[in-house]
Amino acid sequence: MARILLGGVAVWAGASVVRAQSAISVTSTSSTGWNAWYTGAGAVMTDPQNDQQTGQHTDDYVGDATHYGMQQTAGTIGGTDYVAWRFRFDDYSGADKFGGNGGNAGLGLDLDGNGSVDVMMVMSEGSGNVNNRARTVYFGTPGAGANTGPSTTTWTIDTNQTTAVSLTVNTTYDLQATNDGFNFAGTQDSWLTFAVSFANMQAGIRAYAGPAFSNFVYDYTTKISYIAFTSTQLNALNQDLFGASKAALTNGTPENTATWADLGAITPQIDAFGRVPEPATYAQLGALLLAGGVVAYRRQRLAARRR
């Protein structure tokens, strides 16, 4: 716990506010320390089978209320602060072979909680021999569109950007078979996990989210809302939107013109661990600080009377 002095009074903040961070591993098969994504209504975000537009199970998000489709955590890798995401897909093609022959798994970040995606980041895996593939995270600008739902996205990603992040197998990237005994399509599911350092997150956001976020700070307590998707190309959302049905990416449907929130496809604002910050934690801290101030004030009044 953190010790705070206020007027000579020591106040201790709970471990959920300030604590030492643990090391994390992208190759872990345990769910300990990982947090599932939830909708704004407080339900675990789920995704149906066979809702991927191009029919590839290896790019098809799946997940139910107990076999999570999306998880998030944060901690240190080699002593550096990282945030990590774990995606569940409907098939497994082999170790470190995302999409079978490569693919794109993306995140949209709503940085200010207004329901509009402010910056994109896409983990792009090349094709060919699995040992020679490049895995790179690119950031992208939202463009001029509203970016509040599938039909209003206008993002673009420049592959020549200086903020591109190269991933390393078994350190900041891993794809492996799930081990929780559940297979959505009757074939082995897979977990795709990748991690990005806080420094790279901050640099990418500042560079591509626009002037309003040029001084954005990314740390363990930073609150962001997310969407997740797969696509055949960097500048599109054309395979699977996590948390929504196939109709969400079908032009002309009511789902396609709905917002992320209406579709249940965006998280509330969550911290780097993937948790919704607990208001009670901050209320308790505020109460402690207030109590400390009252005690300090009374001590000062008593000291003045004795003079």
URDAPE-V592157 format. One record per backbone hydrogen bond with DSSP energy under -0.5 kcal/mol. NH is the residue of the N-H (numbers start at 1). CO is the residue of the C=O. If there is no record, write none. Layout:
# URDAPE-V592157
NH;CO, NH;CO
This chain:
# URDAPE-V592157
2;13, 4;2, 4;11, 6;4, 6;9, 9;6, 11;4, 13;2, 13;11, 17;14, 18;14, 24;76, 28;25, 34;31, 35;72, 37;70, 39;43, 40;266, 42;39, 45;37, 47;63, 51;48, 53;239, 55;52, 57;55, 59;56, 60;57, 61;59, 62;88, 63;47, 64;67, 68;66, 69;45, 71;86, 72;35, 73;84, 75;82, 76;22, 77;80, 80;77, 82;75, 83;196, 84;73, 85;194, 86;71, 87;192, 88;69, 89;87, 89;190, 90;57, 90;60, 96;175, 97;94, 98;96, 99;58, 100;97, 101;99, 101;102, 102;98, 103;125, 104;231, 105;123, 106;229, 107;121, 108;227, 109;119, 110;108, 110;225, 111;109, 117;147, 118;109, 119;109, 120;140, 121;107, 122;138, 123;105, 124;122, 124;136, 125;103, 125;123, 126;134, 132;129, 133;129, 133;130, 136;124, 137;165, 138;122, 138;136, 140;120, 141;156, 142;118, 147;152, 151;256, 152;149, 153;150, 154;142, 156;141, 158;139, 159;157, 161;158, 164;161, 165;137, 166;164, 167;135, 170;173, 171;168, 172;168, 173;168, 174;193, 176;191, 178;189, 185;187, 186;183, 190;89, 191;176, 192;87, 192;190, 193;174, 193;191, 194;85, 195;172, 196;83, 198;81, 201;197, 202;198, 203;199, 204;200, 205;201, 206;202, 207;203, 208;204, 209;205, 213;210, 214;211, 216;213, 219;217, 222;219, 224;222, 224;270, 225;110, 227;108, 229;106, 230;240, 231;104, 236;233, 239;230, 240;230, 242;228, 242;240, 244;241, 248;245, 249;246, 250;247, 251;249, 253;250, 257;253, 258;255, 260;148, 263;259, 264;260, 264;261, 265;260, 267;226, 268;38, 270;224, 271;275, 272;220, 274;271, 277;275, 279;277, 281;278, 282;278, 283;279, 284;280, 285;281, 286;282, 287;283, 288;284, 289;285, 290;286, 291;287, 292;288, 293;289, 294;290, 295;291, 296;292, 297;293, 298;294, 299;295, 300;296, 301;297, 302;298, 303;299, 304;300, 305;301, 306;302, 307;303, 307;304
